[in-house]
Amino acid sequence: MVGDALSRIGSQAGILPLENRIRIGPLRPDTCQSVRMQFIALRPGLHSVDTLTITDTEAEFSLNLRSVMDIVVRDYF
């Protein structure tokens, strides 16, 4: 399954998210929610998550976050 995903996304991907959609319940104004995202490492190196889209399904509004995080993958073999 990972091999099929790799062939579709090309040779540049170093990490692959295990979920592409995470839903949280409605938030009241001035509140926050922590979310944990899991990735699978495909190759060692420094990999960036450049864009993360947050969508409010009720208001039909989307916000794109830029330069979200950098992930370091080390090869231990």
All heavy atoms as a GROMACS GRO file, in nm:
protein
  600
    1MET      N    1   0.082  -0.119   0.000
    1MET     CA    2   0.000   0.000   0.000
    1MET      C    3   0.087   0.126   0.000
    1MET      O    4   0.060   0.218  -0.074
    1MET     CB    5  -0.093  -0.003   0.120
    1MET     CG    6  -0.194   0.108   0.120
    1MET     SD    7  -0.310   0.086   0.252
    1MET     CE    8  -0.460   0.083   0.160
    2VAL      N    9   0.190   0.131   0.082
    2VAL     CA   10   0.280   0.247   0.084
    2VAL      C   11   0.353   0.257  -0.049
    2VAL      O   12   0.373   0.366  -0.102
    2VAL     CB   13   0.378   0.239   0.202
    2VAL    CG1   14   0.483   0.348   0.194
    2VAL    CG2   15   0.303   0.250   0.335
    3GLY      N   16   0.391   0.144  -0.107
    3GLY     CA   17   0.458   0.145  -0.236
    3GLY      C   18   0.371   0.206  -0.344
    3GLY      O   19   0.419   0.280  -0.429
    4ASP      N   20   0.241   0.176  -0.343
    4ASP     CA   21   0.149   0.236  -0.440
    4ASP      C   22   0.140   0.387  -0.421
    4ASP      O   23   0.140   0.462  -0.517
    4ASP     CB   24   0.009   0.175  -0.426
    4ASP     CG   25   0.005   0.029  -0.465
    4ASP    OD1   26   0.095  -0.015  -0.539
    4ASP    OD2   27  -0.088  -0.040  -0.422
    5ALA      N   28   0.133   0.430  -0.296
    5ALA     CA   29   0.126   0.574  -0.268
    5ALA      C   30   0.253   0.643  -0.313
    5ALA      O   31   0.249   0.752  -0.369
    5ALA     CB   32   0.102   0.597  -0.119
    6LEU      N   33   0.367   0.579  -0.290
    6LEU     CA   34   0.495   0.638  -0.333
    6LEU      C   35   0.500   0.655  -0.484
    6LEU      O   36   0.545   0.758  -0.534
    6LEU     CB   37   0.610   0.547  -0.289
    6LEU     CG   38   0.692   0.593  -0.171
    6LEU    CD1   39   0.800   0.492  -0.139
    6LEU    CD2   40   0.749   0.729  -0.192
    7SER      N   41   0.454   0.558  -0.558
    7SER     CA   42   0.460   0.568  -0.703
    7SER      C   43   0.367   0.678  -0.754
    7SER      O   44   0.395   0.740  -0.855
    7SER     CB   45   0.425   0.434  -0.768
    7SER     OG   46   0.293   0.397  -0.738
    8ARG      N   47   0.258   0.704  -0.682
    8ARG     CA   48   0.165   0.809  -0.724
    8ARG      C   49   0.216   0.948  -0.692
    8ARG      O   50   0.191   1.042  -0.765
    8ARG     CB   51   0.028   0.789  -0.659
    8ARG     CG   52  -0.055   0.685  -0.734
    8ARG     CD   53  -0.192   0.674  -0.674
    8ARG     NE   54  -0.184   0.568  -0.573
    8ARG     CZ   55  -0.234   0.576  -0.452
    8ARG    NH1   56  -0.298   0.682  -0.413
    8ARG    NH2   57  -0.222   0.477  -0.368
    9ILE      N   58   0.287   0.966  -0.580
    9ILE     CA   59   0.328   1.101  -0.539
    9ILE      C   60   0.467   1.136  -0.588
    9ILE      O   61   0.509   1.249  -0.577
    9ILE     CB   62   0.320   1.118  -0.386
    9ILE    CG1   63   0.408   1.018  -0.316
    9ILE    CG2   64   0.179   1.112  -0.338
    9ILE    CD1   65   0.412   1.034  -0.166
   10GLY      N   66   0.538   1.042  -0.645
   10GLY     CA   67   0.669   1.072  -0.700
   10GLY      C   68   0.781   1.046  -0.602
   10GLY      O   69   0.760   1.003  -0.489
   11SER      N   70   0.901   1.079  -0.645
   11SER     CA   71   1.019   1.046  -0.566
   11SER      C   72   1.058   1.155  -0.467
   11SER      O   73   1.153   1.139  -0.394
   11SER     CB   74   1.136   1.016  -0.659
   11SER     OG   75   1.163   1.131  -0.736
   12GLN      N   76   0.988   1.269  -0.464
   12GLN     CA   77   1.027   1.379  -0.377
   12GLN      C   78   0.976   1.365  -0.234
   12GLN      O   79   1.029   1.427  -0.144
   12GLN     CB   80   0.977   1.511  -0.434
   12GLN     CG   81   1.044   1.547  -0.565
   12GLN     CD   82   0.996   1.680  -0.617
   12GLN    OE1   83   0.912   1.745  -0.556
   12GLN    NE2   84   1.049   1.722  -0.729
   13ALA      N   85   0.872   1.288  -0.212
   13ALA     CA   86   0.811   1.279  -0.080
   13ALA      C   87   0.903   1.204   0.017
   13ALA      O   88   0.951   1.097  -0.013
   13ALA     CB   89   0.676   1.209  -0.086
   14GLY      N   90   0.928   1.264   0.133
   14GLY     CA   91   1.008   1.200   0.236
   14GLY      C   92   0.923   1.151   0.352
   14GLY      O   93   0.963   1.064   0.427
   15ILE      N   94   0.804   1.210   0.366
   15ILE     CA   95   0.709   1.169   0.469
   15ILE      C   96   0.571   1.160   0.405
   15ILE      O   97   0.544   1.226   0.305
   15ILE     CB   98   0.706   1.268   0.588
   15ILE    CG1   99   0.676   1.410   0.540
   15ILE    CG2  100   0.834   1.262   0.668
   15ILE    CD1  101   0.653   1.511   0.651
   16LEU      N  102   0.486   1.078   0.464
   16LEU     CA  103   0.351   1.059   0.414
   16LEU      C  104   0.256   1.061   0.532
   16LEU      O  105   0.277   0.986   0.628
   16LEU     CB  106   0.344   0.925   0.340
   16LEU     CG  107   0.219   0.893   0.261
   16LEU    CD1  108   0.206   0.989   0.144
   16LEU    CD2  109   0.228   0.750   0.210
   17PRO      N  110   0.154   1.147   0.531
   17PRO     CA  111   0.059   1.148   0.643
   17PRO      C  112  -0.024   1.020   0.643
   17PRO      O  113  -0.063   0.969   0.538
   17PRO     CB  114  -0.028   1.271   0.617
   17PRO     CG  115  -0.018   1.296   0.471
   17PRO     CD  116   0.118   1.246   0.429
   18LEU      N  117  -0.051   0.967   0.761
   18LEU     CA  118  -0.133   0.846   0.772
   18LEU      C  119  -0.281   0.879   0.765
   18LEU      O  120  -0.363   0.790   0.742
   18LEU     CB  121  -0.099   0.771   0.900
   18LEU     CG  122   0.043   0.716   0.906
   18LEU    CD1  123   0.066   0.644   1.038
   18LEU    CD2  124   0.070   0.623   0.789
   19GLU      N  125  -0.317   1.005   0.785
   19GLU     CA  126  -0.455   1.052   0.771
   19GLU      C  127  -0.452   1.182   0.692
   19GLU      O  128  -0.363   1.263   0.710
   19GLU     CB  129  -0.519   1.079   0.906
   19GLU     CG  130  -0.527   0.959   0.998
   19GLU     CD  131  -0.577   0.999   1.134
   19GLU    OE1  132  -0.496   1.041   1.216
   19GLU    OE2  133  -0.700   0.991   1.155
   20ASN      N  134  -0.548   1.201   0.604
   20ASN     CA  135  -0.552   1.327   0.531
   20ASN      C  136  -0.665   1.418   0.577
   20ASN      O  137  -0.679   1.530   0.527
   20ASN     CB  138  -0.561   1.303   0.380
   20ASN     CG  139  -0.689   1.233   0.341
   20ASN    OD1  140  -0.766   1.191   0.426
   20ASN    ND2  141  -0.711   1.220   0.213
   21ARG      N  142  -0.745   1.373   0.672
   21ARG     CA  143  -0.855   1.453   0.722
   21ARG      C  144  -0.876   1.421   0.870
   21ARG      O  145  -0.902   1.307   0.905
   21ARG     CB  146  -0.980   1.419   0.644
   21ARG     CG  147  -1.090   1.520   0.658
   21ARG     CD  148  -1.203   1.484   0.566
   21ARG     NE  149  -1.176   1.545   0.437
   21ARG     CZ  150  -1.269   1.565   0.347
   21ARG    NH1  151  -1.392   1.526   0.371
   21ARG    NH2  152  -1.240   1.622   0.233
   22ILE      N  153  -0.864   1.521   0.955
   22ILE     CA  154  -0.887   1.503   1.099
   22ILE      C  155  -1.000   1.596   1.138
   22ILE      O  156  -0.994   1.717   1.115
   22ILE     CB  157  -0.760   1.536   1.180
   22ILE    CG1  158  -0.646   1.443   1.139
   22ILE    CG2  159  -0.788   1.527   1.330
   22ILE    CD1  160  -0.513   1.477   1.201
   23ARG      N  161  -1.104   1.541   1.196
   23ARG     CA  162  -1.221   1.622   1.235
   23ARG      C  163  -1.221   1.644   1.385
   23ARG      O  164  -1.190   1.554   1.462
   23ARG     CB  165  -1.350   1.554   1.193
   23ARG     CG  166  -1.366   1.548   1.045
   23ARG     CD  167  -1.500   1.488   1.007
   23ARG     NE  168  -1.516   1.492   0.865
   23ARG     CZ  169  -1.593   1.580   0.802
   23ARG    NH1  170  -1.661   1.668   0.870
   23ARG    NH2  171  -1.602   1.577   0.671
   24ILE      N  172  -1.255   1.765   1.423
   24ILE     CA  173  -1.274   1.798   1.565
   24ILE      C  174  -1.412   1.858   1.580
   24ILE      O  175  -1.472   1.906   1.483
   24ILE     CB  176  -1.165   1.894   1.618
   24ILE    CG1  177  -1.165   2.023   1.539
   24ILE    CG2  178  -1.028   1.828   1.613
   24ILE    CD1  179  -1.072   2.128   1.595
   25GLY      N  180  -1.464   1.853   1.701
   25GLY     CA  181  -1.598   1.904   1.726
   25GLY      C  182  -1.605   2.055   1.716
   25GLY      O  183  -1.504   2.122   1.698
   26PRO      N  184  -1.723   2.109   1.725
   26PRO     CA  185  -1.737   2.255   1.721
   26PRO      C  186  -1.659   2.320   1.836
   26PRO      O  187  -1.655   2.267   1.946
   26PRO     CB  188  -1.886   2.280   1.739
   26PRO     CG  189  -1.953   2.148   1.719
   26PRO     CD  190  -1.851   2.043   1.743
   27LEU      N  191  -1.595   2.432   1.805
   27LEU     CA  192  -1.521   2.507   1.907
   27LEU      C  193  -1.595   2.636   1.940
   27LEU      O  194  -1.644   2.704   1.851
   27LEU     CB  195  -1.380   2.541   1.856
   27LEU     CG  196  -1.287   2.426   1.828
   27LEU    CD1  197  -1.156   2.478   1.771
   27LEU    CD2  198  -1.260   2.346   1.954
   28ARG      N  199  -1.600   2.666   2.066
   28ARG     CA  200  -1.660   2.793   2.108
   28ARG      C  201  -1.559   2.905   2.080
   28ARG      O  202  -1.440   2.880   2.068
   28ARG     CB  203  -1.695   2.785   2.256
   28ARG     CG  204  -1.798   2.674   2.285
   28ARG     CD  205  -1.837   2.669   2.431
   28ARG     NE  206  -1.892   2.792   2.482
   28ARG     CZ  207  -2.021   2.828   2.471
   28ARG    NH1  208  -2.105   2.750   2.407
   28ARG    NH2  209  -2.064   2.942   2.522
   29PRO      N  210  -1.605   3.027   2.071
   29PRO     CA  211  -1.512   3.139   2.048
   29PRO      C  212  -1.403   3.145   2.156
   29PRO      O  213  -1.427   3.113   2.273
   29PRO     CB  214  -1.603   3.262   2.056
   29PRO     CG  215  -1.738   3.210   2.019
   29PRO     CD  216  -1.744   3.070   2.074
   30ASP      N  217  -1.284   3.182   2.115
   30ASP     CA  218  -1.168   3.198   2.204
   30ASP      C  219  -1.125   3.068   2.271
   30ASP      O  220  -1.075   3.068   2.383
   30ASP     CB  221  -1.193   3.306   2.309
   30ASP     CG  222  -1.215   3.442   2.248
   30ASP    OD1  223  -1.145   3.473   2.150
   30ASP    OD2  224  -1.302   3.517   2.296
   31THR      N  225  -1.148   2.954   2.205
   31THR     CA  226  -1.102   2.825   2.256
   31THR      C  227  -1.006   2.764   2.154
   31THR      O  228  -0.995   2.811   2.041
   31THR     CB  229  -1.218   2.728   2.282
   31THR    OG1  230  -1.286   2.701   2.160
   31THR    CG2  231  -1.316   2.784   2.384
   32CYS      N  232  -0.938   2.658   2.195
   32CYS     CA  233  -0.845   2.592   2.104
   32CYS      C  234  -0.856   2.441   2.121
   32CYS      O  235  -0.916   2.392   2.216
   32CYS     CB  236  -0.702   2.640   2.128
   32CYS     SG  237  -0.639   2.600   2.290
   33GLN      N  238  -0.795   2.369   2.029
   33GLN     CA  239  -0.795   2.224   2.032
   33GLN      C  240  -0.660   2.174   1.984
   33GLN      O  241  -0.609   2.221   1.882
   33GLN     CB  242  -0.905   2.170   1.940
   33GLN     CG  243  -0.908   2.020   1.926
   33GLN     CD  244  -0.953   1.950   2.050
   33GLN    OE1  245  -1.047   1.991   2.113
   33GLN    NE2  246  -0.885   1.843   2.087
   34SER      N  247  -0.600   2.082   2.056
   34SER     CA  248  -0.475   2.020   2.013
   34SER      C  249  -0.508   1.899   1.927
   34SER      O  250  -0.601   1.824   1.956
   34SER     CB  251  -0.393   1.974   2.134
   34SER     OG  252  -0.349   2.084   2.206
   35VAL      N  253  -0.429   1.879   1.823
   35VAL     CA  254  -0.449   1.768   1.731
   35VAL      C  255  -0.316   1.699   1.710
   35VAL      O  256  -0.214   1.764   1.692
   35VAL     CB  257  -0.505   1.818   1.595
   35VAL    CG1  258  -0.518   1.704   1.497
   35VAL    CG2  259  -0.639   1.886   1.615
   36ARG      N  260  -0.316   1.568   1.713
   36ARG     CA  261  -0.196   1.489   1.689
   36ARG      C  262  -0.205   1.429   1.549
   36ARG      O  263  -0.304   1.367   1.514
   36ARG     CB  264  -0.187   1.379   1.793
   36ARG     CG  265  -0.055   1.311   1.800
   36ARG     CD  266  -0.054   1.218   1.918
   36ARG     NE  267  -0.031   1.296   2.038
   36ARG     CZ  268   0.066   1.272   2.124
   36ARG    NH1  269   0.146   1.170   2.105
   36ARG    NH2  270   0.082   1.346   2.230
   37MET      N  271  -0.099   1.450   1.471
   37MET     CA  272  -0.095   1.397   1.334
   37MET      C  273   0.017   1.293   1.325
   37MET      O  274   0.126   1.316   1.377
   37MET     CB  275  -0.070   1.510   1.235
   37MET     CG  276  -0.178   1.615   1.236
   37MET     SD  277  -0.139   1.755   1.129
   37MET     CE  278  -0.142   1.676   0.971
   38GLN      N  279  -0.010   1.183   1.258
   38GLN     CA  280   0.091   1.079   1.244
   38GLN      C  281   0.138   1.072   1.099
   38GLN      O  282   0.058   1.085   1.005
   38GLN     CB  283   0.034   0.944   1.286
   38GLN     CG  284   0.002   0.939   1.434
   38GLN     CD  285  -0.046   0.802   1.476
   38GLN    OE1  286  -0.080   0.717   1.395
   38GLN    NE2  287  -0.049   0.780   1.606
   39PHE      N  288   0.269   1.052   1.082
   39PHE     CA  289   0.331   1.042   0.951
   39PHE      C  290   0.413   0.914   0.945
   39PHE      O  291   0.454   0.861   1.048
   39PHE     CB  292   0.427   1.160   0.926
   39PHE     CG  293   0.358   1.293   0.919
   39PHE    CD1  294   0.332   1.366   1.034
   39PHE    CD2  295   0.320   1.346   0.797
   39PHE    CE1  296   0.269   1.490   1.028
   39PHE    CE2  297   0.258   1.469   0.790
   39PHE     CZ  298   0.232   1.540   0.905
   40ILE      N  299   0.438   0.867   0.825
   40ILE     CA  300   0.531   0.757   0.805
   40ILE      C  301   0.650   0.814   0.728
   40ILE      O  302   0.633   0.890   0.633
   40ILE     CB  303   0.467   0.638   0.731
   40ILE    CG1  304   0.564   0.520   0.728
   40ILE    CG2  305   0.420   0.675   0.593
   40ILE    CD1  306   0.501   0.390   0.685
   41ALA      N  307   0.770   0.782   0.776
   41ALA     CA  308   0.893   0.831   0.711
   41ALA      C  309   0.927   0.738   0.595
   41ALA      O  310   0.931   0.617   0.610
   41ALA     CB  311   1.007   0.834   0.811
   42LEU      N  312   0.951   0.798   0.479
   42LEU     CA  313   0.984   0.720   0.360
   42LEU      C  314   1.132   0.722   0.329
   42LEU      O  315   1.184   0.631   0.267
   42LEU     CB  316   0.906   0.774   0.240
   42LEU     CG  317   0.754   0.774   0.258
   42LEU    CD1  318   0.687   0.839   0.138
   42LEU    CD2  319   0.702   0.634   0.280
   43ARG      N  320   1.201   0.830   0.371
   43ARG     CA  321   1.346   0.840   0.348
   43ARG      C  322   1.404   0.940   0.447
   43ARG      O  323   1.335   1.028   0.494
   43ARG     CB  324   1.377   0.878   0.204
   43ARG     CG  325   1.317   1.004   0.155
   43ARG     CD  326   1.353   1.029   0.008
   43ARG     NE  327   1.253   1.004  -0.093
   43ARG     CZ  328   1.200   0.890  -0.133
   43ARG    NH1  329   1.232   0.780  -0.080
   43ARG    NH2  330   1.113   0.882  -0.228
   44PRO      N  331   1.531   0.924   0.480
   44PRO     CA  332   1.594   1.015   0.575
   44PRO      C  333   1.611   1.155   0.516
   44PRO      O  334   1.610   1.174   0.394
   44PRO     CB  335   1.730   0.952   0.603
   44PRO     CG  336   1.754   0.860   0.490
   44PRO     CD  337   1.622   0.819   0.435
   45GLY      N  338   1.624   1.253   0.606
   45GLY     CA  339   1.648   1.391   0.564
   45GLY      C  340   1.560   1.489   0.638
   45GLY      O  341   1.485   1.452   0.728
   46LEU      N  342   1.568   1.614   0.598
   46LEU     CA  343   1.486   1.721   0.654
   46LEU      C  344   1.368   1.741   0.560
   46LEU      O  345   1.386   1.770   0.441
   46LEU     CB  346   1.566   1.851   0.667
   46LEU     CG  347   1.490   1.972   0.718
   46LEU    CD1  348   1.440   1.950   0.861
   46LEU    CD2  349   1.578   2.096   0.710
   47HIS      N  350   1.247   1.725   0.612
   47HIS     CA  351   1.126   1.734   0.532
   47HIS      C  352   1.035   1.840   0.590
   47HIS      O  353   1.023   1.853   0.713
   47HIS     CB  354   1.054   1.600   0.527
   47HIS     CG  355   1.144   1.487   0.487
   47HIS    ND1  356   1.189   1.471   0.358
   47HIS    CD2  357   1.201   1.389   0.559
   47HIS    CE1  358   1.267   1.365   0.352
   47HIS    NE2  359   1.276   1.314   0.474
   48SER      N  360   0.971   1.917   0.504
   48SER     CA  361   0.886   2.028   0.547
   48SER      C  362   0.740   1.999   0.515
   48SER      O  363   0.709   1.946   0.409
   48SER     CB  364   0.926   2.157   0.477
   48SER     OG  365   1.056   2.193   0.512
   49VAL      N  366   0.653   2.036   0.608
   49VAL     CA  367   0.510   2.042   0.581
   49VAL      C  368   0.485   2.189   0.548
   49VAL      O  369   0.486   2.275   0.636
   49VAL     CB  370   0.426   1.995   0.702
   49VAL    CG1  371   0.277   2.011   0.674
   49VAL    CG2  372   0.459   1.851   0.736
   50ASP      N  373   0.468   2.218   0.420
   50ASP     CA  374   0.462   2.356   0.374
   50ASP      C  375   0.325   2.420   0.396
   50ASP      O  376   0.316   2.538   0.427
   50ASP     CB  377   0.497   2.365   0.226
   50ASP     CG  378   0.641   2.325   0.200
   50ASP    OD1  379   0.726   2.357   0.284
   50ASP    OD2  380   0.667   2.261   0.098
   51THR      N  381   0.217   2.343   0.377
   51THR     CA  382   0.083   2.399   0.388
   51THR      C  383  -0.008   2.304   0.465
   51THR      O  384  -0.006   2.184   0.443
   51THR     CB  385   0.021   2.423   0.249
   51THR    OG1  386   0.110   2.504   0.172
   51THR    CG2  387  -0.112   2.492   0.258
   52LEU      N  388  -0.087   2.361   0.553
   52LEU     CA  389  -0.189   2.287   0.627
   52LEU      C  390  -0.318   2.367   0.613
   52LEU      O  391  -0.320   2.486   0.643
   52LEU     CB  392  -0.150   2.272   0.774
   52LEU     CG  393  -0.245   2.194   0.863
   52LEU    CD1  394  -0.249   2.047   0.824
   52LEU    CD2  395  -0.204   2.208   1.008
   53THR      N  396  -0.424   2.304   0.566
   53THR     CA  397  -0.551   2.373   0.546
   53THR      C  398  -0.646   2.340   0.659
   53THR      O  399  -0.671   2.223   0.688
   53THR     CB  400  -0.615   2.331   0.411
   53THR    OG1  401  -0.522   2.360   0.306
   53THR    CG2  402  -0.744   2.406   0.386
   54ILE      N  403  -0.698   2.444   0.722
   54ILE     CA  404  -0.799   2.430   0.827
   54ILE      C  405  -0.931   2.478   0.768
   54ILE      O  406  -0.939   2.590   0.715
   54ILE     CB  407  -0.762   2.513   0.951
   54ILE    CG1  408  -0.628   2.463   1.008
   54ILE    CG2  409  -0.873   2.507   1.055
   54ILE    CD1  410  -0.576   2.545   1.121
   55THR      N  411  -1.035   2.395   0.777
   55THR     CA  412  -1.163   2.427   0.715
   55THR      C  413  -1.274   2.427   0.818
   55THR      O  414  -1.288   2.333   0.896
   55THR     CB  415  -1.196   2.324   0.604
   55THR    OG1  416  -1.089   2.322   0.510
   55THR    CG2  417  -1.326   2.359   0.533
   56ASP      N  418  -1.352   2.533   0.818
   56ASP     CA  419  -1.473   2.543   0.898
   56ASP      C  420  -1.588   2.500   0.809
   56ASP      O  421  -1.626   2.572   0.716
   56ASP     CB  422  -1.493   2.686   0.947
   56ASP     CG  423  -1.615   2.703   1.036
   56ASP    OD1  424  -1.708   2.620   1.029
   56ASP    OD2  425  -1.619   2.801   1.113
   57THR      N  426  -1.641   2.381   0.832
   57THR     CA  427  -1.744   2.327   0.743
   57THR      C  428  -1.878   2.399   0.758
   57THR      O  429  -1.955   2.404   0.662
   57THR     CB  430  -1.765   2.176   0.768
   57THR    OG1  431  -1.795   2.154   0.906
   57THR    CG2  432  -1.641   2.098   0.730
   58GLU      N  433  -1.905   2.455   0.875
   58GLU     CA  434  -2.032   2.528   0.893
   58GLU      C  435  -2.028   2.662   0.822
   58GLU      O  436  -2.124   2.702   0.757
   58GLU     CB  437  -2.063   2.546   1.041
   58GLU     CG  438  -2.104   2.417   1.109
   58GLU     CD  439  -2.147   2.440   1.252
   58GLU    OE1  440  -2.177   2.555   1.290
   58GLU    OE2  441  -2.151   2.341   1.326
   59ALA      N  442  -1.918   2.736   0.836
   59ALA     CA  443  -1.906   2.868   0.773
   59ALA      C  444  -1.853   2.858   0.630
   59ALA      O  445  -1.848   2.959   0.560
   59ALA     CB  446  -1.815   2.956   0.856
   60GLU      N  447  -1.814   2.737   0.587
   60GLU     CA  448  -1.754   2.715   0.455
   60GLU      C  449  -1.638   2.810   0.431
   60GLU      O  450  -1.627   2.876   0.328
   60GLU     CB  451  -1.860   2.728   0.346
   60GLU     CG  452  -1.968   2.623   0.358
   60GLU     CD  453  -2.073   2.634   0.249
   60GLU    OE1  454  -2.060   2.721   0.161
   60GLU    OE2  455  -2.167   2.554   0.251
   61PHE      N  456  -1.546   2.814   0.529
   61PHE     CA  457  -1.429   2.900   0.525
   61PHE      C  458  -1.305   2.814   0.542
   61PHE      O  459  -1.303   2.724   0.626
   61PHE     CB  460  -1.437   3.004   0.638
   61PHE     CG  461  -1.315   3.089   0.650
   61PHE    CD1  462  -1.291   3.194   0.563
   61PHE    CD2  463  -1.222   3.064   0.751
   61PHE    CE1  464  -1.178   3.272   0.575
   61PHE    CE2  465  -1.108   3.141   0.763
   61PHE     CZ  466  -1.087   3.246   0.675
   62SER      N  467  -1.202   2.839   0.463
   62SER     CA  468  -1.076   2.766   0.475
   62SER      C  469  -0.962   2.863   0.500
   62SER      O  470  -0.961   2.975   0.448
   62SER     CB  471  -1.047   2.688   0.347
   62SER     OG  472  -1.140   2.584   0.331
   63LEU      N  473  -0.866   2.818   0.580
   63LEU     CA  474  -0.748   2.896   0.613
   63LEU      C  475  -0.626   2.809   0.582
   63LEU      O  476  -0.617   2.695   0.630
   63LEU     CB  477  -0.749   2.934   0.761
   63LEU     CG  478  -0.626   3.004   0.816
   63LEU    CD1  479  -0.612   3.143   0.756
   63LEU    CD2  480  -0.636   3.012   0.967
   64ASN      N  481  -0.534   2.859   0.501
   64ASN     CA  482  -0.411   2.788   0.469
   64ASN      C  483  -0.298   2.838   0.557
   64ASN      O  484  -0.264   2.957   0.552
   64ASN     CB  485  -0.374   2.806   0.322
   64ASN     CG  486  -0.466   2.731   0.230
   64ASN    OD1  487  -0.511   2.622   0.262
   64ASN    ND2  488  -0.496   2.789   0.116
   65LEU      N  489  -0.242   2.750   0.638
   65LEU     CA  490  -0.125   2.784   0.720
   65LEU      C  491  -0.001   2.750   0.640
   65LEU      O  492   0.008   2.643   0.579
   65LEU     CB  493  -0.126   2.706   0.851
   65LEU     CG  494  -0.249   2.724   0.941
   65LEU    CD1  495  -0.238   2.634   1.062
   65LEU    CD2  496  -0.263   2.869   0.982
   66ARG      N  497   0.096   2.838   0.640
   66ARG     CA  498   0.219   2.819   0.562
   66ARG      C  499   0.336   2.790   0.655
   66ARG      O  500   0.337   2.833   0.770
   66ARG     CB  501   0.251   2.944   0.480
   66ARG     CG  502   0.142   2.987   0.388
   66ARG     CD  503   0.136   2.899   0.268
   66ARG     NE  504   0.031   2.948   0.179
   66ARG     CZ  505  -0.014   2.881   0.079
   66ARG    NH1  506   0.034   2.762   0.052
   66ARG    NH2  507  -0.108   2.930   0.003
   67SER      N  508   0.436   2.717   0.604
   67SER     CA  509   0.556   2.682   0.680
   67SER      C  510   0.519   2.623   0.816
   67SER      O  511   0.557   2.673   0.921
   67SER     CB  512   0.647   2.804   0.697
   67SER     OG  513   0.685   2.854   0.573
   68VAL      N  514   0.444   2.515   0.814
   68VAL     CA  515   0.385   2.457   0.935
   68VAL      C  516   0.490   2.394   1.026
   68VAL      O  517   0.496   2.426   1.144
   68VAL     CB  518   0.277   2.354   0.897
   68VAL    CG1  519   0.218   2.290   1.021
   68VAL    CG2  520   0.169   2.419   0.813
   69MET      N  521   0.573   2.305   0.971
   69MET     CA  522   0.673   2.239   1.055
   69MET      C  523   0.779   2.172   0.968
   69MET      O  524   0.757   2.146   0.851
   69MET     CB  525   0.608   2.135   1.146
   69MET     CG  526   0.557   2.013   1.076
   69MET     SD  527   0.489   1.891   1.188
   69MET     CE  528   0.317   1.905   1.146
   70ASP      N  529   0.892   2.146   1.030
   70ASP     CA  530   0.999   2.068   0.969
   70ASP      C  531   1.015   1.940   1.048
   70ASP      O  532   1.006   1.939   1.171
   70ASP     CB  533   1.132   2.144   0.971
   70ASP     CG  534   1.129   2.266   0.881
   70ASP    OD1  535   1.066   2.259   0.774
   70ASP    OD2  536   1.188   2.368   0.917
   71ILE      N  537   1.037   1.830   0.978
   71ILE     CA  538   1.052   1.699   1.040
   71ILE      C  539   1.186   1.641   0.997
   71ILE      O  540   1.218   1.636   0.878
   71ILE     CB  541   0.938   1.604   0.997
   71ILE    CG1  542   0.803   1.663   1.041
   71ILE    CG2  543   0.959   1.465   1.054
   71ILE    CD1  544   0.683   1.590   0.987
   72VAL      N  545   1.267   1.598   1.095
   72VAL     CA  546   1.396   1.536   1.067
   72VAL      C  547   1.380   1.385   1.078
   72VAL      O  548   1.334   1.333   1.180
   72VAL     CB  549   1.504   1.586   1.166
   72VAL    CG1  550   1.636   1.514   1.142
   72VAL    CG2  551   1.520   1.736   1.155
   73VAL      N  552   1.420   1.315   0.973
   73VAL     CA  553   1.417   1.169   0.970
   73VAL      C  554   1.560   1.120   0.960
   73VAL      O  555   1.633   1.159   0.869
   73VAL     CB  556   1.333   1.117   0.849
   73VAL    CG1  557   1.335   0.965   0.846
   73VAL    CG2  558   1.191   1.170   0.857
   74ARG      N  559   1.600   1.036   1.054
   74ARG     CA  560   1.737   0.982   1.055
   74ARG      C  561   1.734   0.836   1.015
   74ARG      O  562   1.644   0.762   1.049
   74ARG     CB  563   1.797   0.996   1.194
   74ARG     CG  564   1.818   1.138   1.232
   74ARG     CD  565   1.891   1.147   1.362
   74ARG     NE  566   1.911   1.286   1.396
   74ARG     CZ  567   1.934   1.329   1.516
   74ARG    NH1  568   1.942   1.244   1.617
   74ARG    NH2  569   1.951   1.458   1.540
   75ASP      N  570   1.839   0.795   0.947
   75ASP     CA  571   1.856   0.658   0.907
   75ASP      C  572   1.943   0.590   1.012
   75ASP      O  573   2.061   0.625   1.027
   75ASP     CB  574   1.921   0.651   0.769
   75ASP     CG  575   1.924   0.511   0.712
   75ASP    OD1  576   1.869   0.418   0.776
   75ASP    OD2  577   1.979   0.495   0.603
   76TYR      N  578   1.890   0.493   1.086
   76TYR     CA  579   1.964   0.429   1.194
   76TYR      C  580   2.031   0.299   1.152
   76TYR      O  581   2.087   0.229   1.232
   76TYR     CB  582   1.872   0.401   1.313
   76TYR     CG  583   1.837   0.528   1.387
   76TYR    CD1  584   1.711   0.586   1.375
   76TYR    CD2  585   1.930   0.589   1.469
   76TYR    CE1  586   1.680   0.700   1.445
   76TYR    CE2  587   1.901   0.705   1.538
   76TYR     CZ  588   1.775   0.760   1.526
   76TYR     OH  589   1.745   0.875   1.593
   77PHE      N  590   2.025   0.264   1.026
   77PHE     CA  591   2.083   0.136   0.982
   77PHE      C  592   2.223   0.152   0.937
   77PHE      O  593   2.274   0.242   0.891
   77PHE     CB  594   1.999   0.072   0.871
   77PHE     CG  595   1.861   0.040   0.918
   77PHE    CD1  596   1.752   0.113   0.874
   77PHE    CD2  597   1.840  -0.061   1.009
   77PHE    CE1  598   1.624   0.085   0.916
   77PHE    CE2  599   1.711  -0.091   1.052
   77PHE     CZ  600   1.605  -0.018   1.005
   0.00000   0.00000   0.00000
